Amino acid sequence: MRLLVLRAHSAFTVMTALPGLSPVVTINRRVDIPIYRQVYQAFRSAVTDGRLRAGERVPSTRGLALELGVSRIPILNAYAQLLAEGYFESRTGAGTVISRSLPDPITKTNTGNNGSAKPRLGPRPISSNCAVASQSFRGIFTRRGWGAFNIGQSALDRFPFRIWNNLVARQCHKATATSFDYGDPLGLEHLRQTIAAYVRSARGVRCDADQVMIVSGAQQALEITTRVLLDPNCTVWMEEPGYTFARRVFEFRGCRIVPVRVDGEGLDVADGIKRCATARAALVSPSHQYPLGSTMSASRRLQLIEWAERMGSWIIEDDYDSEFRYETMPIASLQGLDWNERVIYIGTFSKVLFPSLRLGYVVIPPDLVDQFISVRSTIDLTPAGFFQRVLADFIREGHFSRHIRKMKALYSERRAVLIKSLRDELDFDVQISGEQAGTHLSLILNRVQDLSLVERAAKTHLWLVPLSTSYFGKALQQGLILGFGSTETEAILPAVRQLRAVITSE
């Protein structure tokens, strides 16, 4: 493919020589966005708005780097990310092309080229009745304790307590009478601005501070969201297997849950449409599915958004541990692809800092902010203010980003040791799933009953979660969900040997 290069005001624009496909890549050296990110965003935008179509060939990394006048390294990084997310595909002898699995054309319907608003696709219903019906909940068997493989624990001993304590002391000294008054129902404005800037740059989320609501964790975010969007008897898609405590929220709301199978590309949208095309909402964890760990492909993401637009449905995106990805750069959010404001984005600091902080956030479509505030006022009026101020300082002064980098390196080491230990020590048929990201992985063990195995393991102080309890219906797989965040590197191999002894003792 022949490329043309234009230079203007310290920016480079690459345009294909074919009609209808330009501009593809614009590099602006005056902004703080890294070059690889500019290349990645340019190609992704060209794909999602239809300027590049499935099967079309893209320039070689060497050729594009030459035309842009940049090192080949950022181009390689951008292409690797696009390949990982499913926008590109590479075949021996055929070069790199736009993924053939992407729907064609991919459209967005926010505004036209002249800026005039286009009509939304489908209705946008919200809940008219916030009554909570009592629903039965099938229990989950878990044991809690400090030790190997507990999925709810992080490396708390590596948290920068001295820095955090200093920030706490600072806020104590700065406290005034207004600090003890009720706050904004959305949360501290300074923290909301900080979070909005963070998710825009790190997760590709499209938002401003007025769309961010501070909550006491992802569970409260989901509770408020369901009260706003869902009436009793509404139908909701859930990943199968999926997050048990999210299922509990929907059940207490009186919703009818439709389990939708998950495979290597994430939620199977076609399966969901086949089971119930008119579902009011879908709960997904596209960056790192819980518990199997798959990443939703670009094709599936766009299919899901198209379904929501067509049916007037909602997508609830649970982005619970996206900061920790080990083999590629973090996967961009699903919300960033949504031009019709059908996605509710939920994030939390429980995994990346510490669970008892109880601070999370939800990014709300602008026209639903008042409804979220209204529901919030029936729960706790406003979020507690003190630790919002501490967290805002922790992020703003750079401590958060440094902590994430250190924890990513630590968890990557522990993950590698755990995978090697499992493969070396478990000499029977096992399958490891979800090891690419996060602080847990799943171990498929179809020849054992995972509930009884977990009971026996708890007696030896191994804290496991049975995979079968993540299924809404009949468990299709037996296995274990193993956390490695709080397990010291040198303790992993002995713990795996201990696990082997428990498994073989059956």
GIQUI-V755597 format. One record per residue. RES is the residue in one small letter. SS is DSSP state (~ for helix, > for strand, _ for the rest). Layout:
# GIQUI-V755597
res: {RES;RES}
ss: {SS;SS}
This chain:
# GIQUI-V755597
res: {m;r;l;l;v;l;r;a;h;s;a;f;t;v;m;t;a;l;p;g;l;s;p;v;v;t;i;n;r;r;v;d;i;p;i;y;r;q;v;y;q;a;f;r;s;a;v;t;d;g;r;l;r;a;g;e;r;v;p;s;t;r;g;l;a;l;e;l;g;v;s;r;i;p;i;l;n;a;y;a;q;l;l;a;e;g;y;f;e;s;r;t;g;a;g;t;v;i;s;r;s;l;p;d;p;i;t;k;t;n;t;g;n;n;g;s;a;k;p;r;l;g;p;r;p;i;s;s;n;c;a;v;a;s;q;s;f;r;g;i;f;t;r;r;g;w;g;a;f;n;i;g;q;s;a;l;d;r;f;p;f;r;i;w;n;n;l;v;a;r;q;c;h;k;a;t;a;t;s;f;d;y;g;d;p;l;g;l;e;h;l;r;q;t;i;a;a;y;v;r;s;a;r;g;v;r;c;d;a;d;q;v;m;i;v;s;g;a;q;q;a;l;e;i;t;t;r;v;l;l;d;p;n;c;t;v;w;m;e;e;p;g;y;t;f;a;r;r;v;f;e;f;r;g;c;r;i;v;p;v;r;v;d;g;e;g;l;d;v;a;d;g;i;k;r;c;a;t;a;r;a;a;l;v;s;p;s;h;q;y;p;l;g;s;t;m;s;a;s;r;r;l;q;l;i;e;w;a;e;r;m;g;s;w;i;i;e;d;d;y;d;s;e;f;r;y;e;t;m;p;i;a;s;l;q;g;l;d;w;n;e;r;v;i;y;i;g;t;f;s;k;v;l;f;p;s;l;r;l;g;y;v;v;i;p;p;d;l;v;d;q;f;i;s;v;r;s;t;i;d;l;t;p;a;g;f;f;q;r;v;l;a;d;f;i;r;e;g;h;f;s;r;h;i;r;k;m;k;a;l;y;s;e;r;r;a;v;l;i;k;s;l;r;d;e;l;d;f;d;v;q;i;s;g;e;q;a;g;t;h;l;s;l;i;l;n;r;v;q;d;l;s;l;v;e;r;a;a;k;t;h;l;w;l;v;p;l;s;t;s;y;f;g;k;a;l;q;q;g;l;i;l;g;f;g;s;t;e;t;e;a;i;l;p;a;v;r;q;l;r;a;v;i;t;s;e}
ss: {_;_;>;>;>;>;>;>;_;_;>;>;>;>;>;>;_;_;_;_;_;_;_;_;>;>;>;>;_;_;_;_;_;_;~;~;~;~;~;~;~;~;~;~;~;~;~;~;_;_;_;_;_;_;_;_;>;_;_;_;~;~;~;~;~;~;~;~;_;_;_;~;~;~;~;~;~;~;~;~;~;~;~;~;~;_;_;>;>;>;>;_;_;_;>;>;>;>;_;_;_;_;_;_;_;_;_;_;_;_;>;_;_;_;_;_;>;_;_;_;_;_;_;_;_;_;_;_;_;_;_;_;_;_;_;_;_;_;_;_;_;>;_;_;_;_;_;_;>;_;_;_;_;_;_;~;~;~;_;_;~;~;~;~;~;~;~;~;~;~;~;~;~;~;_;_;~;~;~;~;_;_;_;_;_;_;_;_;~;~;~;~;~;~;~;~;~;~;~;~;~;~;~;_;_;_;_;_;~;~;~;>;>;>;>;_;_;~;~;~;~;~;~;~;~;~;~;~;~;_;_;_;_;_;>;>;>;>;>;>;_;_;_;~;~;~;~;~;~;~;~;~;~;_;_;>;>;>;>;>;>;>;>;_;_;>;>;_;~;~;~;~;~;~;~;~;_;_;_;_;>;>;>;>;_;_;_;_;_;_;_;_;_;_;_;_;_;~;~;~;~;~;~;~;~;~;~;~;~;~;~;_;_;>;>;>;>;>;_;_;_;_;_;_;>;_;_;_;_;_;_;_;_;_;~;~;~;_;_;_;_;_;>;>;>;>;>;>;_;_;_;_;_;_;~;~;~;_;_;>;>;>;>;_;_;~;~;~;~;~;~;~;~;~;~;~;_;_;_;_;_;_;_;_;_;~;~;~;~;~;~;~;~;~;~;~;_;_;~;~;~;~;~;~;~;~;~;~;~;~;~;~;~;~;~;~;~;~;~;~;~;~;~;~;~;_;_;_;_;_;>;>;>;_;_;_;>;_;_;>;>;>;>;>;_;_;_;_;_;~;~;~;~;~;~;~;~;~;_;_;_;_;_;_;>;>;~;~;~;~;_;_;_;_;_;_;_;_;>;>;>;>;>;_;_;_;_;_;~;~;~;~;~;~;~;~;~;~;~;~;~;~;~;~;_;_}
